[in-house]
Amino acid sequence: MNVIAFVRLALDVVMGRLLVILSLGLSFFLACWVMHDPGWEKLVTMAFFSIFSYLIINVKERNTNVQGSQTSE
């Protein structure tokens, strides 16, 4: 049973970091796209995506930390 719990914990950690890595990669791709052929629409799209992807990840991590602290009490 400890092996299953350990694997589940490892998958949770990897999936949480995978979301951050994917978001950074997509933000980098959009930045390259904007620099290749600059335009206001592309710049706004990149800024919108980068800000909201950061906020979504930040809220998700905050909710995970709050749930973890409530279960440990």
N, CA and C atoms as an extended XYZ file, in Angstrom:
219
Properties=species:S:1:pos:R:3:atomname:S:1:resname:S:1:resid:I:1 pbc="F F F"
N         0.820       -1.191        0.000 N   MET     1
C         0.000        0.000        0.000 CA  MET     1
C         0.865        1.256        0.000 C   MET     1
N         2.029        1.213        0.609 N   ASN     2
C         2.903        2.374        0.618 CA  ASN     2
C         3.413        2.710       -0.775 C   ASN     2
N         3.600        1.712       -1.608 N   VAL     3
C         4.073        1.935       -2.964 CA  VAL     3
C         3.031        2.717       -3.760 C   VAL     3
N         1.773        2.367       -3.603 N   ILE     4
C         0.696        3.057       -4.319 CA  ILE     4
C         0.608        4.509       -3.864 C   ILE     4
N         0.715        4.737       -2.564 N   ALA     5
C         0.673        6.109       -2.048 CA  ALA     5
C         1.868        6.908       -2.555 C   ALA     5
N         3.024        6.282       -2.609 N   PHE     6
C         4.220        6.967       -3.096 CA  PHE     6
C         4.095        7.321       -4.576 C   PHE     6
N         3.583        6.389       -5.372 N   VAL     7
C         3.398        6.641       -6.804 CA  VAL     7
C         2.369        7.745       -7.020 C   VAL     7
N         1.298        7.734       -6.264 N   ARG     8
C         0.273        8.773       -6.373 CA  ARG     8
C         0.854       10.146       -6.019 C   ARG     8
N         1.668       10.212       -4.972 N   LEU     9
C         2.310       11.470       -4.584 CA  LEU     9
C         3.271       11.949       -5.673 C   LEU     9
N         4.046       11.037       -6.233 N   ALA    10
C         4.987       11.399       -7.298 CA  ALA    10
C         4.249       11.929       -8.527 C   ALA    10
N         3.148       11.302       -8.881 N   LEU    11
C         2.366       11.774      -10.029 CA  LEU    11
C         1.754       13.140       -9.776 C   LEU    11
N         1.305       13.398       -8.556 N   ASP    12
C         0.761       14.720       -8.221 CA  ASP    12
C         1.825       15.798       -8.361 C   ASP    12
N         3.033       15.514       -7.895 N   VAL    13
C         4.128       16.488       -7.994 CA  VAL    13
C         4.496       16.735       -9.447 C   VAL    13
N         4.627       15.678      -10.220 N   VAL    14
C         5.010       15.810      -11.628 CA  VAL    14
C         3.931       16.560      -12.409 C   VAL    14
N         2.679       16.258      -12.172 N   MET    15
C         1.599       16.917      -12.901 CA  MET    15
C         1.529       18.400      -12.538 C   MET    15
N         1.771       18.743      -11.294 N   GLY    16
C         1.783       20.151      -10.898 CA  GLY    16
C         2.905       20.917      -11.573 C   GLY    16
N         4.077       20.331      -11.640 N   ARG    17
C         5.213       20.976      -12.307 CA  ARG    17
C         5.038       20.969      -13.818 C   ARG    17
N         4.368       19.954      -14.340 N   LEU    18
C         4.152       19.877      -15.782 CA  LEU    18
C         3.316       21.053      -16.269 C   LEU    18
N         2.344       21.463      -15.483 N   LEU    19
C         1.522       22.615      -15.839 CA  LEU    19
C         2.368       23.885      -15.902 C   LEU    19
N         3.280       24.053      -14.978 N   VAL    20
C         4.162       25.223      -14.983 CA  VAL    20
C         5.104       25.180      -16.185 C   VAL    20
N         5.687       24.032      -16.463 N   ILE    21
C         6.609       23.899      -17.586 CA  ILE    21
C         5.880       24.129      -18.907 C   ILE    21
N         4.683       23.594      -19.047 N   LEU    22
C         3.893       23.794      -20.257 CA  LEU    22
C         3.535       25.267      -20.445 C   LEU    22
N         3.168       25.925      -19.378 N   SER    23
C         2.832       27.340      -19.457 CA  SER    23
C         4.042       28.185      -19.848 C   SER    23
N         5.188       27.887      -19.268 N   LEU    24
C         6.408       28.623      -19.639 CA  LEU    24
C         6.792       28.373      -21.090 C   LEU    24
N         6.652       27.141      -21.537 N   GLY    25
C         6.966       26.822      -22.932 CA  GLY    25
C         6.047       27.537      -23.908 C   GLY    25
N         4.761       27.550      -23.608 N   LEU    26
C         3.821       28.245      -24.483 CA  LEU    26
C         4.039       29.758      -24.461 C   LEU    26
N         4.384       30.309      -23.306 N   SER    27
C         4.691       31.744      -23.235 CA  SER    27
C         5.936       32.063      -24.063 C   SER    27
N         6.928       31.184      -24.008 N   PHE    28
C         8.134       31.375      -24.815 CA  PHE    28
C         7.805       31.308      -26.306 C   PHE    28
N         6.969       30.345      -26.697 N   PHE    29
C         6.561       30.224      -28.090 CA  PHE    29
C         5.838       31.487      -28.558 C   PHE    29
N         4.931       31.998      -27.742 N   LEU    30
C         4.219       33.216      -28.116 CA  LEU    30
C         5.165       34.415      -28.204 C   LEU    30
N         6.150       34.489      -27.319 N   ALA    31
C         7.128       35.580      -27.383 CA  ALA    31
C         7.934       35.500      -28.681 C   ALA    31
N         8.328       34.301      -29.073 N   CYS    32
C         9.050       34.134      -30.342 CA  CYS    32
C         8.169       34.517      -31.523 C   CYS    32
N         6.897       34.164      -31.461 N   TRP    33
C         5.942       34.501      -32.510 CA  TRP    33
C         5.784       36.016      -32.638 C   TRP    33
N         5.731       36.698      -31.516 N   VAL    34
C         5.606       38.164      -31.518 CA  VAL    34
C         6.870       38.806      -32.068 C   VAL    34
N         8.026       38.294      -31.711 N   MET    35
C         9.283       38.887      -32.185 CA  MET    35
C         9.526       38.602      -33.662 C   MET    35
N         8.968       37.528      -34.173 N   HIS    36
C         9.150       37.181      -35.579 CA  HIS    36
C         8.446       38.185      -36.494 C   HIS    36
N         7.234       38.535      -36.159 N   ASP    37
C         6.457       39.495      -36.948 CA  ASP    37
C         5.663       40.363      -35.976 C   ASP    37
N         6.275       41.443      -35.467 N   PRO    38
C         5.641       42.238      -34.412 CA  PRO    38
C         4.308       42.856      -34.841 C   PRO    38
N         3.431       42.942      -33.892 N   GLY    39
C         2.139       43.578      -34.096 CA  GLY    39
C         1.443       43.730      -32.753 C   GLY    39
N         0.590       44.733      -32.650 N   TRP    40
C        -0.079       44.989      -31.378 CA  TRP    40
C        -0.992       43.838      -30.983 C   TRP    40
N        -1.659       43.245      -31.961 N   GLU    41
C        -2.573       42.139      -31.647 CA  GLU    41
C        -1.814       40.963      -31.056 C   GLU    41
N        -0.669       40.658      -31.643 N   LYS    42
C         0.138       39.536      -31.139 CA  LYS    42
C         0.696       39.849      -29.756 C   LYS    42
N         1.105       41.095      -29.547 N   LEU    43
C         1.645       41.487      -28.242 CA  LEU    43
C         0.576       41.381      -27.158 C   LEU    43
N        -0.627       41.825      -27.469 N   VAL    44
C        -1.726       41.738      -26.506 CA  VAL    44
C        -2.076       40.281      -26.230 C   VAL    44
N        -2.075       39.455      -27.265 N   THR    45
C        -2.359       38.035      -27.089 CA  THR    45
C        -1.326       37.385      -26.176 C   THR    45
N        -0.060       37.685      -26.400 N   MET    46
C         0.999       37.119      -25.564 CA  MET    46
C         0.864       37.590      -24.123 C   MET    46
N         0.618       38.883      -23.935 N   ALA    47
C         0.487       39.414      -22.578 CA  ALA    47
C        -0.717       38.801      -21.866 C   ALA    47
N        -1.839       38.711      -22.559 N   PHE    48
C        -3.048       38.133      -21.987 CA  PHE    48
C        -2.805       36.686      -21.562 C   PHE    48
N        -2.228       35.886      -22.439 N   PHE    49
C        -1.969       34.484      -22.121 CA  PHE    49
C        -0.978       34.350      -20.973 C   PHE    49
N         0.103       35.114      -21.016 N   SER    50
C         1.136       34.985      -19.989 CA  SER    50
C         0.616       35.366      -18.615 C   SER    50
N        -0.133       36.452      -18.543 N   ILE    51
C        -0.652       36.899      -17.244 CA  ILE    51
C        -1.677       35.910      -16.702 C   ILE    51
N        -2.621       35.501      -17.531 N   PHE    52
C        -3.661       34.611      -17.029 CA  PHE    52
C        -3.164       33.204      -16.763 C   PHE    52
N        -2.193       32.729      -17.507 N   SER    53
C        -1.661       31.399      -17.195 CA  SER    53
C        -0.912       31.434      -15.861 C   SER    53
N        -0.195       32.533      -15.595 N   TYR    54
C         0.477       32.668      -14.304 CA  TYR    54
C        -0.546       32.734      -13.167 C   TYR    54
N        -1.612       33.512      -13.369 N   LEU    55
C        -2.624       33.636      -12.320 CA  LEU    55
C        -3.330       32.316      -12.049 C   LEU    55
N        -3.654       31.572      -13.092 N   ILE    56
C        -4.323       30.286      -12.905 CA  ILE    56
C        -3.436       29.318      -12.135 C   ILE    56
N        -2.159       29.277      -12.488 N   ILE    57
C        -1.236       28.381      -11.781 CA  ILE    57
C        -1.068       28.827      -10.337 C   ILE    57
N        -0.981       30.138      -10.113 N   ASN    58
C        -0.824       30.659       -8.760 CA  ASN    58
C        -2.041       30.318       -7.898 C   ASN    58
N        -3.240       30.478       -8.439 N   VAL    59
C        -4.457       30.145       -7.696 CA  VAL    59
C        -4.515       28.650       -7.425 C   VAL    59
N        -4.149       27.828       -8.412 N   LYS    60
C        -4.171       26.376       -8.227 CA  LYS    60
C        -3.210       25.960       -7.120 C   LYS    60
N        -2.004       26.521       -7.115 N   GLU    61
C        -1.035       26.165       -6.079 CA  GLU    61
C        -1.480       26.664       -4.713 C   GLU    61
N        -2.087       27.840       -4.665 N   ARG    62
C        -2.576       28.366       -3.393 CA  ARG    62
C        -3.689       27.475       -2.849 C   ARG    62
N        -4.616       27.034       -3.717 N   ASN    63
C        -5.695       26.152       -3.271 CA  ASN    63
C        -5.148       24.812       -2.809 C   ASN    63
N        -4.138       24.308       -3.492 N   THR    64
C        -3.521       23.046       -3.091 CA  THR    64
C        -2.859       23.188       -1.726 C   THR    64
N        -2.174       24.310       -1.489 N   ASN    65
C        -1.517       24.538       -0.205 CA  ASN    65
C        -2.532       24.696        0.911 C   ASN    65
N        -3.666       25.365        0.660 N   VAL    66
C        -4.701       25.540        1.675 CA  VAL    66
C        -5.324       24.188        2.006 C   VAL    66
N        -5.608       23.378        0.987 N   GLN    67
C        -6.192       22.063        1.249 CA  GLN    67
C        -5.219       21.178        2.001 C   GLN    67
N        -3.935       21.283        1.674 N   GLY    68
C        -2.930       20.488        2.385 CA  GLY    68
C        -2.799       20.884        3.830 C   GLY    68
N        -2.891       22.177        4.131 N   SER    69
C        -2.781       22.616        5.522 CA  SER    69
C        -4.029       22.259        6.320 C   SER    69
N        -5.193       22.200        5.665 N   GLN    70
C        -6.420       21.834        6.370 CA  GLN    70
C        -6.440       20.342        6.702 C   GLN    70
N        -5.889       19.518        5.826 N   THR    71
C        -5.887       18.085        6.078 CA  THR    71
C        -4.824       17.692        7.100 C   THR    71
N        -3.784       18.504        7.260 N   SER    72
C        -2.719       18.148        8.190 CA  SER    72
C        -3.046       18.569        9.630 C   SER    72
N        -4.093       19.352        9.814 N   GLU    73
C        -4.449       19.787       11.168 CA  GLU    73
C        -5.187       18.740       11.941 C   GLU    73
